[in-house]
Amino acid sequence: KKRKCIKDEKKQKYLEIGNRATAIKFAIKNSKPFEIILIAGKGHETYQEVKGERSHFDDYEKISQLLKAIEK
């Protein structure tokens, strides 16, 4: 689920994407050359917990898959 939000105090626009895989994919596909993408918050964990249920999710694996798909 995507939610567009605007901070009132500075009128800075940002996009919040609730699904981690979708957010990473969006960041990679929409980045420009030489921009830096920071993917933070999970560190060494290879799982994601949503509503008490754990499932396999590895940031490094997801990023590698997306970059390989872009290179083709």
Solvent accessible surface area in square Angstrom, and as a share of the most:
residue,aa,sasa,rsa
1,K,181,0.76
2,K,114,0.48
3,R,112,0.41
4,K,177,0.75
5,C,40,0.24
6,I,101,0.51
7,K,86,0.36
8,D,110,0.57
9,E,134,0.60
10,K,139,0.59
11,K,147,0.62
12,Q,93,0.41
13,K,165,0.70
14,Y,100,0.38
15,L,60,0.30
16,E,68,0.31
17,I,27,0.14
18,G,55,0.53
19,N,76,0.39
20,R,51,0.19
21,A,28,0.22
22,T,56,0.33
23,A,31,0.24
24,I,6,0.03
25,K,89,0.38
26,F,75,0.31
27,A,32,0.25
28,I,20,0.10
29,K,128,0.54
30,N,85,0.44
31,S,41,0.26
32,K,137,0.58
33,P,113,0.71
34,F,205,0.86
35,E,96,0.43
36,I,163,0.83
37,I,63,0.32
38,L,152,0.76
39,I,52,0.27
40,A,65,0.50
41,G,78,0.75
42,K,22,0.09
43,G,72,0.69
44,H,169,0.75
45,E,60,0.27
46,T,66,0.39
47,Y,62,0.24
48,Q,47,0.21
49,E,95,0.43
50,V,86,0.49
51,K,203,0.86
52,G,66,0.63
53,E,128,0.57
54,R,153,0.56
55,S,65,0.42
56,H,127,0.57
57,F,23,0.10
58,D,27,0.14
59,D,22,0.11
60,Y,170,0.65
61,E,77,0.34
62,K,53,0.22
63,I,44,0.22
64,S,30,0.19
65,Q,104,0.46
66,L,25,0.12
67,L,83,0.41
68,K,126,0.53
69,A,66,0.51
70,I,92,0.46
71,E,141,0.63
72,K,204,0.86
